[in-house]
Amino acid sequence: MSSTERTSERPAVADRVNVALIAEAVEALGKLQERTGLKKVDLVNRALLVYEFVDAELRAGNQVVLRDPEGRDQLVKIFL
């Protein structure tokens, strides 16, 4: 396999960002790593994608609703 083929299979790094996390975010990141086995970079990327999706939906006038296993819905209040 050529280096070009290997590179095309992986997502490209588009930007690098250094951030200082608050204590609650560090704790949440640790819990997510334990539950998922994912790397910090993967969790941060996924979190940003989810945040962008939720933000766009709320700005479009939609609501976020969680449904429990019994089928009961709960409206989630999110303040952005």
Contact map, one row per residue, 1 for C-alpha under 8 A:
11101100000000000000000000000000000000000000000000000000000000000000000000000000
11111100000000000000000000000000000000000000000000000000000000000000000000000000
11111110000000000000000000000000000000000000000000000000000000000000000000000000
01111111000000000000000000000000000000000000000000000000000000000000000000000000
11111111100000000000000000000000000000000000000000000000000000000000000000000000
11111111110000000000000000000000000000000000000000000000000000000000000000000000
00111111111100000000000000000000000000000000000000000000000000000000000000000000
00011111111000000000000000000000000000000000000000000000000000000000000000000000
00001111111000000000000000000000000000000000000000000000000000000000000000000000
00000111111100000000000000000000000000000000000000000000000000000000000000000000
00000011111110000000000000000000000000000000000000000000000000000000000000000000
00000010011111000000000000000000000000000000000000000000000000000000000000000000
00000000001111110000000000000000000000000000000000000000000000000000000000000000
00000000000111110000000000000000000000000000000000000000000000000000000000000000
00000000000011111000000000000000000000000000000000000000000000000000000000000000
00000000000011111100000000000000000000000000000000000000000000000000000000000000
00000000000000111110000000000000000000000000000000000000000000000000000000000000
00000000000000011111000000000000000000000000000000000000000000000000000000000000
00000000000000001111100000000000000000000000000000000000000000000000000000000000
00000000000000000111110000000000000000000000000000000000000000000000000000000000
00000000000000000011111111000000000000000000000000000000000000000000000000000000
00000000000000000001111111000000000000000000000000000000000000000000000000000000
00000000000000000000111111100000000000000000000000000000000000000000000000000000
00000000000000000000111111110000000000000000000000000000000000000000000000000000
00000000000000000000111111111000000000000000000000000000000000000000000000000000
00000000000000000000111111111100000000000000000000000000000000000000000000000000
00000000000000000000001111111110000000000000000000000000000000000000000000000000
00000000000000000000000111111111000000000000000000000000000000000000000000000000
00000000000000000000000011111111100000010010000000000000000000000000000000000000
00000000000000000000000001111111110000000000000000000000000000000000000000000000
00000000000000000000000000111111111000000000000000000000000000000000000000000000
00000000000000000000000000011111111111000010000000000000000000000000000000000000
00000000000000000000000000001111111111110010000000000000000000000000000000000000
00000000000000000000000000000111111110000000000000000000000000000000000000000000
00000000000000000000000000000011111110000000000000000000000000000000000000000000
00000000000000000000000000000001111111000000000000000000000000000000000000000000
00000000000000000000000000000001111111100000000000000000000000000000000000000000
00000000000000000000000000000001100111110110000000000000000000000000000000000000
00000000000000000000000000000000100011111110000000000000000000000000000000000000
00000000000000000000000000001000100001111111000000000000000000000000000000000000
00000000000000000000000000000000000000111111100000000000000000000000000000000000
00000000000000000000000000000000000001111111110000000000000000000000000000000000
00000000000000000000000000001001100001111111111000000000000000000000000000000000
00000000000000000000000000000000000000011111111100000000000000000000000000000000
00000000000000000000000000000000000000001111111110000000000000000000000000000000
00000000000000000000000000000000000000000111111111000000000000000000000000000000
00000000000000000000000000000000000000000011111111100000000000000000000000000000
00000000000000000000000000000000000000000001111111110000000000000000000000000000
00000000000000000000000000000000000000000000111111111000000000000000000000000000
00000000000000000000000000000000000000000000011111111100000000000000000000000000
00000000000000000000000000000000000000000000001111111110000000000000000000000000
00000000000000000000000000000000000000000000000111111111000000000000000000000000
00000000000000000000000000000000000000000000000011111111100000000000000000000000
00000000000000000000000000000000000000000000000001111111110000010000000000000000
00000000000000000000000000000000000000000000000000111111111000000000000000000001
00000000000000000000000000000000000000000000000000011111111100000000000000000000
00000000000000000000000000000000000000000000000000001111111111100000000000000000
00000000000000000000000000000000000000000000000000000111111111110000000000000000
00000000000000000000000000000000000000000000000000000011111111000000000000000000
00000000000000000000000000000000000000000000000000000001111111000000000000000000
00000000000000000000000000000000000000000000000000000000111111100000000000000000
00000000000000000000000000000000000000000000000000000000111111110000000000000000
00000000000000000000000000000000000000000000000000000000110011111000000000110000
00000000000000000000000000000000000000000000000000000100010001111100000000111000
00000000000000000000000000000000000000000000000000000000000000111110000011110000
00000000000000000000000000000000000000000000000000000000000000011111000011110000
00000000000000000000000000000000000000000000000000000000000000001111111111000000
00000000000000000000000000000000000000000000000000000000000000000111111110000000
00000000000000000000000000000000000000000000000000000000000000000011111100000000
00000000000000000000000000000000000000000000000000000000000000000011111100000000
00000000000000000000000000000000000000000000000000000000000000000011111110000000
00000000000000000000000000000000000000000000000000000000000000000011111111000000
00000000000000000000000000000000000000000000000000000000000000001111001111100000
00000000000000000000000000000000000000000000000000000000000000001110000111110000
00000000000000000000000000000000000000000000000000000000000000111100000011111000
00000000000000000000000000000000000000000000000000000000000000111100000001111100
00000000000000000000000000000000000000000000000000000000000000010000000000111110
00000000000000000000000000000000000000000000000000000000000000000000000000011111
00000000000000000000000000000000000000000000000000000000000000000000000000001111
00000000000000000000000000000000000000000000000000000010000000000000000000000111
